[in-house]
Amino acid sequence: MTSSRLVYAKGSFEAIIDLAQPLPLTVVRDLIGLPDFGRENMLKWASAAFDMQGIQNARGQAASPVIAEMKEFIATGVTPETLKPGSWSHWITEMAAHGEIDPEIVPFSISDYINPSLDTTISAIGHFIYHAGSNPDTWAKLKEDPSLALNAAHAAIRIGTPIRSFSRHTSKPVEIAGHQIPKGARVMLLYASANRDEAVFAQAGQFNIERRNARRHLAFGAGIHMCAGMHLALLEIECLILAMTQQMPAVQVGKPTIAMNNSICAFAKLPVRIQG
């Protein structure tokens, strides 16, 4: 993997800026196939989208014109002629042109490609590097047994839970722990809390890549709301784990800087030094 070779040559690197951001951005923006202005602003738009989904504080309010910029770009700058042939966005516009889908859903579909596909994966990569770098035994286990890489990806996603919570509306009346919730009520699902449930995960606060039930976490949602991009995200993270642990003898992580966002739990910076 080119990006991991580049950081390896440096001896020390900034995990988020040098590695966690470039990998999904490189992969996803080619798949989405936007013209240049869209490609250059995907990270900014994705971050703003998650700020708007949280409480409407100053960050949420500041995100509004950023999202307006994205919507304007999609409405005026995204056409079959400007999109990369064969890309996801190009397929969407072609389907609309052939009457296979309603043209009105095109901008929503394209924004859905942009918004959830970057910050979540960047967050999970950062959490993996931080926890694996803080636990030398974990790094050694992955070097010895690369088949643990996918479990390690799930472990990072569970303990980090990039999207802490989401709201949903009940489709029917439901009772939870003696509380009656009517149909159509808006409820907040706390994925981060569920992923630290001691009844499901023994010693839930520990990063453990050998858990037999590591994949039972709810970070990707569940049911009809299961994340459509989860398999791509897992593939990206697993490949990165394999590349890093096989090429780098060990790493030492410094103190992370928390990224300030209303919905995403992530690091803004994470210094790393390669050992050995």
C-alpha positions, 0 to 999 in steps of 0.5 A: 500500500503506497500510503503506508510505505510513504509514512514508513519511510519517514520514521514518524508521521501524523496518523490522521493527516498522513494516513487516515484521511488520504486512504478513504479519500483516495478510494471513495472519491474515485468511486463517486467520480465527482468533478474537481470542485467536488473532489476537493471539498468532500472532507469539508462537506462530510464533516459539516454534514455530521455537525448538522446532525447533532445539537444546533450549537455554533458548529451546527450553525456554521455547517449550514452554509457549507452544506448549502454550498454542497447542495448548490454544487450538486444541483448545478455542477453534477451532470453526466458529462462532468462525472467520471464514466462508470462511477457511482454518481454517473450510474445514478444520473444515467439511471435517472436519464433512462427513467429507472429512478426518479430524477428528484432523488439524484441529488439526495443519492449523491450527497449520501455517497459524499457524507457518510463515507469518509469521516466514519472510516477516518475515525475508525482508522484513527482509533485502530492506530491509537489502541494498537499503538498503545498495546504492543501485544496487539501489534505483535499478535497481528504481525504473527497472525494476519488473519486477525486483521478483520477482527481488529477492524471490528474491535476499533470500530466497536470501541471508537463507535465513530457515530455515537448516536442517531435518531429514528422514528418508531414505526409502531408502539413499543415498550422498552424497560417498562416505558411506552413509546408511541408510534411515530415518536423520535428516539435517540439510539446510543450506539456508543453505549450499546457497544460498551454493554458489559452484558454483551462484551466482557471487559467492554472498555478494553481493546481486544482483537481476539473477541469471539463476538467482536462483530456483534457491535452496532456501529453500522446500525442494524436492520433496514438501516444497516450501513450500505458502505460497511463492507467497503469501510471494513475492506479499507481498514483491514487492508491498512491494518495488514499493510501497517502491521506487516511493514512496521515492526511496532509503533508508539503513539503520542497524545491524540487531539480530539476532533470537535464534531457534533456527531463523529467521535474521532481524532484530529491529530495523532502523532506516531513514531515507528519503532524497530 
